[in-house]
Amino acid sequence: MPSDSDAIPAGTPTSSSNGTHWLRDCLLLTLLAGLWFCAFLGMRPLANPDEGRYSEIPREMAASGDFVTPRLNGVKYFEKPPLLYWLSALTFKVFGLSEFTARFWGGCFALLGVLLTYATARTIYGRPAGIWSAIVLSTSILYYVLGQIILLDTAVAVTISGALFCFLLAMRQPRGRKRFALFMAFYVFMALATLTKGLIGIALPGAVVFLWVLLLNRWKALWPFYPLAGTLLLLAIAAPWHVLAARANPDFLHFYFIHEHWERFTTRVHGRYQPWWFFLALLPAGVFPWTLFAFHAVRDALAGGWKARHHHAEAWFFAIWIGFVVAFFSKSQSKLIPYILPVFPAVAVMVGPFLAKLWQERRGTGWRTPTWIFIALAAGLAVAACVARPPADHPELLPSLSALRAMIVLAMAGGIWSCLSGLRRKNPRRVLAAVAGSCAVAMLSVNLAGNAYDSASTKPLSMILKPILKPEDRIYNLRFYAQDMPFYLDLDLKKLVNVVLYRGELQFGVEAEPEASAERFIDVPTFYKQWTQPGTAYAVMHKWDYELCFSKEQLPHTVLGATNRYCLVVNQANWPKP
């Protein structure tokens, strides 16, 4: 058994002769993964509410120059810290507003997660394991999907993972510059995670590290971990915004720390309750298709069980990481699908070495049964795609559905054929290539065709309104807030959207500045009165609200456009349609 004071022994050390591969691998991986995550970011309209919200906040930040107080439709919005807002705001200033620039940093963080996973797996288990760990993470369905959406969860997952990876790699180093640099990176990543989504950026890595050191009795090996220098560095990065926000907004501290942190975890005030087993069911689905190989991969990684834990210390670190994060969010009273994302890099580093061994040895056990399961699932997906039909009230979706169906059927058929060939020839390489390739094609197909099925965006109506909108015109959202509309219209901050009979997540900001928001957040009688006043006004609403508020009340109007969900009207009869 290794001494507690020793650095962790390497799984399969990377030889110095392979050192020249590092730069080449990283450049190639950056190119391929960058194309995979970023090439198609601009092909879909922004989805409401999340993508609209996380695009509009940095747009308003860039327009106002206020990088301390995030605002949404002109009111304070303190639900999340500002790191992603800052990055997007700077991107908008340099490159302008577009779906691509809005999603750019999500793709960049997804790419960074792949590079960190590759580097960690390669350092511990060797180059093939690094490559396969990167493949597993890139093609895990939930990681890929969330990397294509404007959310904070990909960034916080990657920064938390970066912190934990750096800690583990630091523990493998003797006292010296490399150990110091890796520990400083550990603290920097925690600070960035805190600036991305709050205190979980410190709580999750800290808890995982503590449990691993405690359970494997690594207290002596922990020193030196430079707690004083690291804490000062963490605070220097994460604390200034919190201090500035609290000084500029007296109501910030209670809302941010109590309502958004403590009450989100301990109560159902946010209305996101799911059963305790929610993430236990979600994780295998999210890691698909590599879930099929996970059992044998984990068994290999933890060979010998708890008694041999000191010989597989890194693998137990990843296991504790996965187990704690799943347990933490399972205990929370607020559950959303993206919350589980921080475990995906750890899963990839546990599965990657097993796949690398199959690829290198071209034989072995633990791949035939997963292959047959994959064949059955692929056949089921192909059949489901063949029988899928668009909703009866949306026949316009048939062309995109037909294209999507053809791509999925071809991808699954190719995957099944290659898997059967691999089984016949006893060649796991062919099977692994078939699984990765067919699932990648299917995910890409859904990504490209998915915009046809998103009816929540108001982009079509915004494109009708933008060329005819004048600075003095008024815009109303009736009984909802179209979070993407101000972004597409690039509204002046003095002429934002008037919201009728809706507050939702804007409630805190409206109450924080009641006088400033009173003119923009109004009730229905006030809307009726303003609608008939001189000047041009436009309103966007759900179709059922159009029937209720315009047809019944017989307000003067002309319908300028409609989507499956919304309609756009102007407050003048006989208005020429654009």
LONU-546641 format. One record per residue (C-alpha): residue number from 1; x, y, z. Coordinates in Angstrom, 3 decimals, decimal comma. Layout:
<nodes>
NUM / X / Y / Z
...
</nodes>
This chain:
<nodes>
1 / 0,000 / 0,000 / 0,000
2 / 1,417 / 3,411 / -0,899
3 / 2,425 / 5,746 / 1,868
4 / -0,087 / 8,456 / 2,703
5 / 2,568 / 11,058 / 2,070
6 / 3,339 / 9,873 / -1,450
7 / 1,874 / 11,393 / -4,564
8 / -0,868 / 9,301 / -6,126
9 / 0,609 / 6,614 / -8,363
10 / -0,208 / 6,978 / -12,017
11 / -2,604 / 4,589 / -13,667
12 / -0,641 / 4,281 / -16,887
13 / 1,931 / 7,077 / -17,044
14 / 2,433 / 8,914 / -20,280
15 / 5,944 / 8,234 / -21,536
16 / 8,236 / 11,050 / -22,529
17 / 8,376 / 9,665 / -26,069
18 / 4,733 / 10,596 / -26,465
19 / 5,291 / 14,181 / -25,357
20 / 5,391 / 15,431 / -28,930
21 / 1,814 / 14,198 / -29,414
22 / 0,400 / 16,655 / -26,880
23 / 0,401 / 19,761 / -29,048
24 / -0,741 / 17,927 / -32,148
25 / -3,547 / 16,167 / -30,289
26 / -4,755 / 19,357 / -28,613
27 / -4,781 / 21,299 / -31,885
28 / -6,596 / 18,517 / -33,731
29 / -9,055 / 18,031 / -30,882
30 / -9,709 / 21,774 / -30,722
31 / -10,424 / 21,844 / -34,449
32 / -12,703 / 18,796 / -34,510
33 / -14,530 / 19,453 / -31,251
34 / -14,760 / 23,155 / -32,101
35 / -16,514 / 22,324 / -35,362
36 / -18,697 / 19,757 / -33,601
37 / -19,914 / 22,182 / -30,945
38 / -19,786 / 25,535 / -32,748
39 / -20,372 / 25,052 / -36,489
40 / -24,171 / 25,078 / -36,288
41 / -24,798 / 27,431 / -33,359
42 / -26,386 / 30,082 / -35,577
43 / -28,839 / 27,880 / -37,460
44 / -31,706 / 27,964 / -34,957
45 / -33,736 / 30,869 / -33,568
46 / -33,399 / 31,605 / -29,886
47 / -35,644 / 29,418 / -27,768
48 / -37,785 / 30,989 / -25,079
49 / -37,511 / 31,547 / -22,244
50 / -33,919 / 30,548 / -21,427
51 / -32,076 / 31,476 / -24,608
52 / -33,981 / 34,731 / -24,944
53 / -33,231 / 35,657 / -21,334
54 / -29,531 / 34,820 / -21,412
55 / -29,127 / 36,780 / -24,646
56 / -31,132 / 39,833 / -23,632
57 / -29,421 / 40,373 / -20,269
58 / -25,924 / 40,768 / -21,811
59 / -27,399 / 42,840 / -24,659
60 / -28,775 / 45,310 / -22,125
61 / -25,504 / 45,135 / -20,190
62 / -23,504 / 45,972 / -23,328
63 / -25,881 / 48,799 / -24,254
64 / -25,927 / 50,366 / -20,776
65 / -22,291 / 49,836 / -19,852
66 / -23,405 / 48,700 / -16,379
67 / -21,506 / 45,446 / -15,725
68 / -22,456 / 45,292 / -12,044
69 / -26,265 / 45,109 / -12,038
70 / -27,722 / 42,652 / -14,570
71 / -31,087 / 43,746 / -15,961
72 / -33,817 / 42,041 / -17,947
73 / -36,291 / 44,294 / -19,739
74 / -34,806 / 47,144 / -17,735
75 / -35,373 / 45,663 / -14,258
76 / -32,842 / 44,106 / -11,888
77 / -32,194 / 40,413 / -12,402
78 / -30,041 / 38,796 / -9,721
79 / -30,944 / 35,129 / -10,131
80 / -27,476 / 34,305 / -11,505
81 / -23,948 / 35,790 / -11,327
82 / -22,587 / 37,689 / -14,321
83 / -19,615 / 35,807 / -15,837
84 / -21,495 / 34,566 / -18,912
85 / -23,253 / 37,924 / -19,208
86 / -19,885 / 39,686 / -19,269
87 / -18,462 / 37,380 / -21,924
88 / -21,530 / 37,644 / -24,152
89 / -21,773 / 41,426 / -23,698
90 / -18,182 / 41,842 / -24,851
91 / -18,837 / 39,522 / -27,782
92 / -21,902 / 41,560 / -28,791
93 / -19,885 / 44,769 / -28,647
94 / -17,185 / 43,363 / -30,924
95 / -19,114 / 41,084 / -33,288
96 / -22,730 / 42,277 / -33,033
97 / -25,986 / 40,516 / -32,229
98 / -26,754 / 37,133 / -33,773
99 / -27,759 / 33,653 / -32,719
100 / -24,160 / 32,540 / -33,254
101 / -22,617 / 35,213 / -31,044
102 / -25,300 / 34,592 / -28,415
103 / -24,478 / 30,859 / -28,272
104 / -20,753 / 31,230 / -28,868
105 / -19,601 / 30,895 / -25,275
106 / -21,728 / 27,833 / -24,637
107 / -19,914 / 26,082 / -27,472
108 / -16,555 / 27,355 / -26,217
109 / -17,135 / 26,011 / -22,720
110 / -18,264 / 22,654 / -24,125
111 / -15,012 / 22,546 / -26,097
112 / -12,993 / 23,501 / -23,004
113 / -14,627 / 20,640 / -21,088
114 / -13,511 / 18,184 / -23,773
115 / -9,932 / 19,489 / -23,687
116 / -9,775 / 19,296 / -19,881
117 / -11,161 / 15,772 / -19,949
118 / -8,643 / 14,699 / -22,579
119 / -5,710 / 16,213 / -20,687
120 / -6,694 / 14,619 / -17,381
121 / -7,426 / 11,167 / -18,780
122 / -4,244 / 11,210 / -20,833
123 / -2,083 / 12,256 / -17,880
124 / -3,471 / 9,502 / -15,662
125 / -4,238 / 6,657 / -18,055
126 / -2,353 / 7,382 / -21,278
127 / -2,987 / 8,903 / -24,704
128 / -5,595 / 6,420 / -26,047
129 / -7,638 / 6,823 / -22,862
130 / -7,481 / 10,602 / -23,241
131 / -8,729 / 10,439 / -26,806
132 / -11,571 / 8,077 / -25,959
133 / -12,572 / 10,081 / -22,889
134 / -12,858 / 13,152 / -25,124
135 / -14,997 / 11,169 / -27,596
136 / -17,268 / 9,907 / -24,829
137 / -17,880 / 13,392 / -23,461
138 / -18,375 / 15,001 / -26,885
139 / -20,922 / 12,433 / -28,031
140 / -22,857 / 11,967 / -24,791
141 / -26,278 / 13,137 / -25,864
142 / -27,054 / 15,518 / -22,989
143 / -23,614 / 17,155 / -23,004
144 / -23,882 / 17,803 / -26,737
145 / -27,438 / 19,134 / -26,532
146 / -26,720 / 21,503 / -23,651
147 / -23,594 / 22,714 / -25,431
148 / -25,876 / 23,955 / -28,223
149 / -28,168 / 25,940 / -25,931
150 / -27,614 / 29,244 / -24,145
151 / -27,572 / 28,123 / -20,532
152 / -25,237 / 28,686 / -17,611
153 / -25,040 / 24,975 / -16,800
154 / -22,426 / 24,001 / -19,374
155 / -20,087 / 26,728 / -18,131
156 / -20,549 / 25,844 / -14,463
157 / -20,140 / 22,130 / -15,189
158 / -16,884 / 22,753 / -17,032
159 / -15,456 / 25,132 / -14,422
160 / -16,357 / 22,758 / -11,570
161 / -14,807 / 19,897 / -13,537
162 / -11,735 / 22,008 / -14,236
163 / -11,313 / 22,627 / -10,514
164 / -11,598 / 18,934 / -9,642
165 / -9,328 / 17,828 / -12,479
166 / -6,669 / 20,344 / -11,432
167 / -6,899 / 19,218 / -7,815
168 / -6,405 / 15,576 / -8,737
169 / -3,498 / 16,331 / -11,058
170 / -1,926 / 18,554 / -8,408
171 / -2,084 / 15,696 / -5,900
172 / -0,005 / 13,600 / -8,301
173 / 2,820 / 16,145 / -8,272
174 / 5,583 / 16,509 / -5,678
175 / 6,161 / 19,846 / -4,023
176 / 7,248 / 22,359 / -6,648
177 / 6,095 / 24,706 / -9,378
178 / 3,801 / 22,253 / -11,145
179 / 1,960 / 21,391 / -7,956
180 / 1,629 / 25,060 / -7,044
181 / 0,365 / 26,008 / -10,519
182 / -2,221 / 23,205 / -10,569
183 / -3,505 / 24,124 / -7,117
184 / -3,790 / 27,770 / -8,150
185 / -5,766 / 26,618 / -11,202
186 / -7,998 / 24,659 / -8,797
187 / -8,853 / 27,868 / -6,938
188 / -9,257 / 29,886 / -10,141
189 / -11,741 / 27,405 / -11,590
190 / -13,764 / 27,477 / -8,364
191 / -13,841 / 31,273 / -8,536
192 / -15,029 / 31,173 / -12,149
193 / -17,689 / 28,592 / -11,256
194 / -18,875 / 30,874 / -8,448
195 / -19,112 / 33,793 / -10,874
196 / -21,074 / 31,560 / -13,232
197 / -23,727 / 30,094 / -10,965
198 / -23,089 / 30,934 / -7,364
199 / -21,819 / 29,144 / -4,286
200 / -22,087 / 25,642 / -5,736
201 / -18,889 / 26,581 / -7,549
202 / -17,128 / 26,239 / -4,197
203 / -19,452 / 23,832 / -2,383
204 / -19,393 / 20,968 / -4,896
205 / -15,617 / 20,809 / -5,537
206 / -14,908 / 21,376 / -1,847
207 / -17,208 / 18,560 / -0,760
208 / -15,845 / 16,090 / -3,326
209 / -12,261 / 16,884 / -2,328
210 / -13,046 / 16,574 / 1,386
211 / -14,823 / 13,228 / 0,987
212 / -12,037 / 11,762 / -1,136
213 / -9,281 / 12,906 / 1,233
214 / -11,298 / 11,631 / 4,211
215 / -12,307 / 8,256 / 2,793
216 / -8,889 / 7,458 / 1,324
217 / -6,991 / 9,007 / 4,257
218 / -4,952 / 11,365 / 2,089
219 / -4,464 / 14,063 / 4,703
220 / -0,674 / 14,011 / 4,638
221 / -0,537 / 13,848 / 0,831
222 / -2,790 / 16,911 / 0,736
223 / -0,022 / 19,184 / 2,002
224 / 0,961 / 21,576 / 0,641
225 / -2,274 / 22,710 / -1,011
226 / -1,577 / 26,419 / -0,457
227 / -4,877 / 27,340 / 1,234
228 / -3,903 / 30,920 / 2,071
229 / -2,633 / 31,886 / -1,374
230 / -5,449 / 29,951 / -3,046
231 / -8,193 / 31,516 / -0,945
232 / -6,830 / 34,994 / -1,586
233 / -6,754 / 34,273 / -5,321
234 / -10,304 / 32,885 / -5,257
235 / -11,606 / 35,916 / -3,376
236 / -9,725 / 38,318 / -5,636
237 / -11,616 / 36,871 / -8,622
238 / -15,049 / 36,065 / -7,165
239 / -15,593 / 38,619 / -4,407
240 / -15,389 / 42,032 / -6,160
241 / -18,613 / 41,662 / -8,141
242 / -20,531 / 40,490 / -5,070
243 / -19,250 / 43,464 / -3,081
244 / -20,013 / 45,957 / -5,847
245 / -23,478 / 44,479 / -6,446
246 / -24,291 / 44,649 / -2,724
247 / -23,128 / 48,267 / -2,497
248 / -25,152 / 49,312 / -5,534
249 / -28,236 / 47,277 / -4,575
250 / -29,196 / 47,017 / -0,883
251 / -31,700 / 44,248 / -1,682
252 / -29,103 / 42,074 / -3,437
253 / -27,710 / 40,013 / -0,558
254 / -30,998 / 38,606 / 0,742
255 / -32,408 / 37,782 / -2,669
256 / -29,199 / 36,305 / -4,044
257 / -27,993 / 34,257 / -1,081
258 / -31,263 / 33,384 / 0,698
259 / -33,853 / 33,179 / -2,063
260 / -31,638 / 31,957 / -4,906
261 / -29,323 / 29,673 / -2,939
262 / -30,837 / 28,466 / 0,333
263 / -34,524 / 28,466 / -0,595
264 / -33,845 / 27,003 / -4,055
265 / -32,175 / 23,995 / -2,405
266 / -34,399 / 23,515 / 0,649
267 / -37,887 / 24,499 / -0,554
268 / -40,184 / 24,171 / -3,554
269 / -40,589 / 27,914 / -3,932
270 / -39,198 / 27,779 / -7,490
271 / -41,719 / 25,162 / -8,595
272 / -39,108 / 22,732 / -9,960
273 / -39,786 / 19,713 / -7,792
274 / -39,042 / 16,237 / -9,124
275 / -38,921 / 12,844 / -7,341
276 / -35,702 / 11,851 / -5,543
277 / -34,749 / 9,343 / -8,265
278 / -34,988 / 11,921 / -11,079
279 / -31,231 / 12,235 / -11,679
280 / -30,632 / 8,498 / -11,210
281 / -32,865 / 7,918 / -14,230
282 / -31,599 / 10,929 / -16,155
283 / -27,874 / 10,181 / -15,911
284 / -27,902 / 6,912 / -17,909
285 / -30,088 / 8,510 / -20,568
286 / -27,868 / 11,587 / -20,753
287 / -24,637 / 9,617 / -21,152
288 / -26,110 / 7,463 / -23,946
289 / -24,742 / 5,686 / -25,964
290 / -21,801 / 5,143 / -23,618
291 / -24,083 / 4,085 / -20,774
292 / -24,073 / 0,675 / -22,445
293 / -20,376 / 0,221 / -21,646
294 / -20,421 / 1,951 / -18,264
295 / -20,938 / -1,141 / -16,088
296 / -17,849 / -2,942 / -17,369
297 / -15,875 / 0,324 / -17,419
298 / -16,611 / 1,075 / -13,763
299 / -15,896 / -2,520 / -12,789
300 / -12,489 / -2,306 / -14,453
301 / -11,729 / 1,125 / -12,998
302 / -12,572 / 0,023 / -9,440
303 / -11,082 / -3,465 / -9,719
304 / -10,596 / -4,986 / -6,304
305 / -13,304 / -2,865 / -4,734
306 / -12,910 / -0,793 / -1,623
307 / -10,012 / -2,866 / -0,302
308 / -7,912 / -1,875 / -3,329
309 / -8,934 / 1,769 / -3,185
310 / -5,374 / 3,013 / -2,634
311 / -4,295 / 1,369 / -5,874
312 / -7,141 / 3,020 / -7,802
313 / -7,236 / 6,352 / -6,016
314 / -7,988 / 8,375 / -9,142
315 / -10,892 / 6,136 / -10,133
316 / -12,340 / 6,443 / -6,636
317 / -12,000 / 10,202 / -6,903
318 / -14,203 / 10,144 / -10,026
319 / -16,651 / 7,734 / -8,389
320 / -16,998 / 9,972 / -5,309
321 / -17,374 / 12,985 / -7,620
322 / -20,248 / 11,336 / -9,500
323 / -21,914 / 9,942 / -6,394
324 / -21,813 / 13,156 / -4,378
325 / -23,073 / 15,438 / -7,159
326 / -25,952 / 13,075 / -7,959
327 / -26,832 / 12,790 / -4,256
328 / -26,564 / 16,554 / -3,720
329 / -28,977 / 17,470 / -6,498
330 / -31,255 / 14,521 / -5,710
331 / -31,637 / 15,930 / -2,199
332 / -32,407 / 19,410 / -3,555
333 / -36,050 / 20,452 / -3,757
334 / -35,331 / 22,170 / -7,071
335 / -34,411 / 19,869 / -9,960
336 / -33,811 / 20,661 / -13,614
337 / -32,241 / 18,443 / -16,259
338 / -29,020 / 20,506 / -16,730
339 / -28,125 / 20,336 / -13,026
340 / -26,585 / 16,871 / -13,499
341 / -24,069 / 18,055 / -16,110
342 / -21,033 / 18,430 / -13,751
343 / -20,702 / 14,624 / -13,493
344 / -20,310 / 14,060 / -17,237
345 / -16,531 / 14,750 / -17,461
346 / -15,966 / 12,324 / -14,566
347 / -18,078 / 9,672 / -16,277
348 / -16,106 / 10,182 / -19,483
349 / -12,768 / 9,652 / -17,704
350 / -14,084 / 6,442 / -16,142
351 / -15,462 / 5,024 / -19,397
352 / -12,726 / 6,249 / -21,749
353 / -9,897 / 3,961 / -20,505
354 / -12,091 / 0,872 / -20,914
355 / -12,968 / 1,803 / -24,499
356 / -9,304 / 2,578 / -25,202
357 / -8,353 / -0,895 / -23,999
358 / -10,933 / -2,483 / -26,298
359 / -9,684 / -0,365 / -29,193
360 / -6,023 / -1,206 / -28,609
361 / -6,378 / -4,901 / -27,843
362 / -9,040 / -5,512 / -30,524
363 / -10,501 / -8,109 / -28,233
364 / -11,637 / -8,491 / -24,663
365 / -14,881 / -8,856 / -22,754
366 / -17,668 / -6,475 / -21,901
367 / -18,551 / -5,248 / -25,393
368 / -20,744 / -7,925 / -26,984
369 / -23,808 / -7,516 / -24,753
370 / -23,747 / -3,695 / -25,010
371 / -23,465 / -4,111 / -28,781
372 / -26,617 / -6,224 / -28,982
373 / -28,453 / -3,745 / -26,761
374 / -27,336 / -0,911 / -29,028
375 / -28,537 / -2,824 / -32,107
376 / -31,971 / -3,299 / -30,515
377 / -32,231 / 0,355 / -29,499
378 / -31,034 / 1,565 / -32,913
379 / -33,601 / -0,607 / -34,642
380 / -36,319 / 0,751 / -32,357
381 / -35,287 / 4,329 / -33,051
382 / -35,286 / 3,701 / -36,809
383 / -38,786 / 2,205 / -36,643
384 / -40,011 / 5,094 / -34,495
385 / -38,599 / 7,572 / -37,012
386 / -40,349 / 5,763 / -39,879
387 / -43,776 / 5,876 / -38,261
388 / -43,480 / 9,432 / -36,883
389 / -45,966 / 11,907 / -38,264
390 / -46,264 / 15,667 / -37,756
391 / -49,153 / 16,903 / -35,604
392 / -52,382 / 17,116 / -37,559
393 / -52,560 / 20,885 / -37,093
394 / -48,965 / 21,420 / -38,279
395 / -48,658 / 19,876 / -41,762
396 / -45,900 / 22,370 / -42,612
397 / -43,536 / 20,287 / -40,476
398 / -43,698 / 17,343 / -42,887
399 / -40,680 / 18,334 / -45,068
400 / -38,337 / 18,788 / -42,107
401 / -39,672 / 15,616 / -40,479
402 / -39,073 / 13,667 / -43,684
403 / -35,472 / 14,867 / -43,876
404 / -34,900 / 14,105 / -40,195
405 / -36,476 / 10,662 / -40,599
406 / -34,228 / 9,817 / -43,546
407 / -31,059 / 10,897 / -41,720
408 / -31,895 / 8,940 / -38,563
409 / -32,860 / 5,798 / -40,460
410 / -29,660 / 5,920 / -42,523
411 / -27,527 / 6,560 / -39,431
412 / -29,117 / 3,732 / -37,453
413 / -29,026 / 1,325 / -40,394
414 / -25,327 / 2,046 / -40,904
415 / -24,665 / 1,599 / -37,204
416 / -26,546 / -1,705 / -37,057
417 / -24,730 / -3,074 / -40,108
418 / -21,315 / -2,108 / -38,727
419 / -22,110 / -3,541 / -35,298
420 / -23,234 / -6,847 / -36,781
421 / -20,070 / -6,921 / -38,857
422 / -17,992 / -6,243 / -35,754
423 / -19,707 / -9,038 / -33,854
424 / -19,175 / -11,462 / -36,722
425 / -15,489 / -10,580 / -37,021
426 / -15,008 / -10,282 / -33,246
427 / -13,757 / -6,755 / -33,802
428 / -14,690 / -4,252 / -31,072
429 / -13,030 / -1,432 / -33,045
430 / -15,726 / -1,624 / -35,702
431 / -18,409 / -1,634 / -33,026
432 / -17,051 / 1,404 / -31,184
433 / -16,665 / 3,362 / -34,422
434 / -20,225 / 2,422 / -35,426
435 / -21,713 / 3,483 / -32,085
436 / -19,889 / 6,815 / -32,029
437 / -20,479 / 7,592 / -35,714
438 / -24,155 / 6,666 / -35,954
439 / -25,083 / 8,524 / -32,769
440 / -23,101 / 11,580 / -33,870
441 / -24,974 / 11,682 / -37,186
442 / -28,323 / 11,286 / -35,390
443 / -27,552 / 14,085 / -32,911
444 / -26,396 / 16,375 / -35,684
445 / -29,551 / 15,654 / -37,690
446 / -31,813 / 16,506 / -34,770
447 / -29,839 / 19,694 / -34,175
448 / -30,205 / 20,830 / -37,788
449 / -33,900 / 19,956 / -38,080
450 / -34,916 / 20,922 / -34,560
451 / -35,647 / 24,561 / -35,349
452 / -38,773 / 23,538 / -37,244
453 / -40,284 / 22,173 / -34,033
454 / -39,570 / 25,174 / -31,812
455 / -42,684 / 27,311 / -31,795
456 / -41,670 / 29,331 / -28,722
457 / -39,467 / 31,815 / -30,580
458 / -40,906 / 35,153 / -31,654
459 / -38,227 / 35,657 / -34,315
460 / -40,658 / 35,451 / -37,284
461 / -42,819 / 38,202 / -35,777
462 / -39,778 / 40,250 / -34,777
463 / -38,548 / 40,124 / -38,383
464 / -41,924 / 41,484 / -39,528
465 / -41,839 / 44,246 / -36,937
466 / -38,194 / 45,337 / -37,156
467 / -38,239 / 47,140 / -40,560
468 / -41,404 / 49,105 / -39,744
469 / -40,696 / 49,927 / -36,091
470 / -40,034 / 53,592 / -35,325
471 / -38,356 / 54,952 / -32,176
472 / -41,588 / 56,502 / -30,905
473 / -43,707 / 53,345 / -31,380
474 / -44,881 / 51,298 / -28,403
475 / -44,525 / 47,518 / -28,060
476 / -46,629 / 45,348 / -25,769
477 / -46,403 / 41,722 / -24,690
478 / -49,827 / 40,647 / -23,519
479 / -49,926 / 38,280 / -20,523
480 / -46,398 / 36,972 / -21,151
481 / -42,900 / 38,266 / -21,821
482 / -41,214 / 37,294 / -25,103
483 / -37,646 / 37,277 / -23,854
484 / -36,088 / 37,021 / -27,312
485 / -38,026 / 39,901 / -28,900
486 / -35,966 / 42,824 / -27,471
487 / -32,830 / 40,981 / -28,613
488 / -34,031 / 40,545 / -32,194
489 / -35,347 / 44,123 / -32,346
490 / -32,210 / 45,485 / -30,627
491 / -34,426 / 47,885 / -28,701
492 / -33,169 / 51,101 / -27,201
493 / -33,040 / 50,764 / -23,419
494 / -35,376 / 53,729 / -23,086
495 / -38,030 / 52,005 / -25,241
496 / -38,195 / 48,434 / -24,010
497 / -41,227 / 46,146 / -24,100
498 / -44,357 / 47,027 / -22,116
499 / -45,528 / 43,890 / -20,294
500 / -49,237 / 43,474 / -19,627
501 / -50,483 / 41,413 / -16,662
502 / -47,308 / 39,352 / -16,290
503 / -44,278 / 39,471 / -14,023
504 / -43,008 / 35,921 / -13,459
505 / -39,274 / 35,925 / -12,803
506 / -39,256 / 39,701 / -13,266
507 / -41,177 / 40,071 / -10,003
508 / -38,129 / 40,894 / -7,887
509 / -36,873 / 43,554 / -10,303
510 / -40,298 / 45,166 / -10,606
511 / -40,706 / 45,347 / -6,830
512 / -37,129 / 46,561 / -6,331
513 / -37,769 / 49,669 / -8,465
514 / -41,558 / 50,140 / -8,479
515 / -41,528 / 53,735 / -9,688
516 / -39,175 / 53,078 / -12,587
517 / -41,054 / 49,958 / -13,720
518 / -44,636 / 51,174 / -13,179
519 / -44,988 / 52,557 / -16,698
520 / -43,701 / 49,385 / -18,338
521 / -45,493 / 46,702 / -16,288
522 / -49,201 / 47,443 / -16,534
523 / -52,601 / 45,810 / -16,066
524 / -55,183 / 45,038 / -18,745
525 / -57,409 / 48,141 / -18,274
526 / -54,347 / 50,368 / -18,613
527 / -53,369 / 48,491 / -21,753
528 / -56,823 / 48,986 / -23,279
529 / -56,627 / 52,695 / -22,529
530 / -53,136 / 53,078 / -24,000
531 / -54,011 / 51,016 / -27,069
532 / -56,485 / 53,619 / -28,269
533 / -54,229 / 56,599 / -27,620
534 / -52,568 / 58,462 / -30,521
535 / -49,442 / 56,894 / -31,969
536 / -48,593 / 53,468 / -33,297
537 / -48,562 / 50,495 / -30,945
538 / -47,839 / 46,832 / -31,560
539 / -48,779 / 43,862 / -29,412
540 / -47,604 / 40,250 / -29,368
541 / -49,682 / 37,633 / -27,592
542 / -50,687 / 34,000 / -27,578
543 / -53,432 / 33,198 / -30,023
544 / -55,953 / 32,464 / -27,290
545 / -55,294 / 35,883 / -25,769
546 / -55,932 / 37,471 / -29,154
547 / -59,383 / 35,937 / -29,220
548 / -60,036 / 36,971 / -25,634
549 / -58,654 / 40,519 / -25,641
550 / -59,081 / 41,740 / -29,214
551 / -61,959 / 39,918 / -30,869
552 / -64,192 / 40,101 / -27,804
553 / -63,311 / 43,663 / -26,837
554 / -63,428 / 44,797 / -30,477
555 / -60,281 / 46,842 / -30,139
556 / -59,095 / 48,535 / -33,336
557 / -56,321 / 46,440 / -34,850
558 / -54,821 / 44,698 / -37,836
559 / -53,090 / 41,323 / -37,628
560 / -49,623 / 41,714 / -39,137
561 / -48,429 / 38,155 / -38,708
562 / -48,879 / 34,916 / -36,813
563 / -46,975 / 31,756 / -35,929
564 / -48,260 / 28,482 / -34,542
565 / -48,301 / 30,035 / -31,089
566 / -48,287 / 33,863 / -31,301
567 / -49,762 / 36,689 / -33,290
568 / -48,656 / 40,280 / -33,904
569 / -51,176 / 43,112 / -34,180
570 / -51,032 / 46,871 / -34,660
571 / -53,483 / 49,342 / -33,126
572 / -54,864 / 50,605 / -36,437
573 / -57,542 / 49,109 / -38,624
574 / -56,828 / 48,514 / -42,316
575 / -53,074 / 48,686 / -41,781
576 / -51,263 / 47,481 / -44,923
577 / -49,526 / 44,213 / -44,176
578 / -45,765 / 44,204 / -44,791
</nodes>
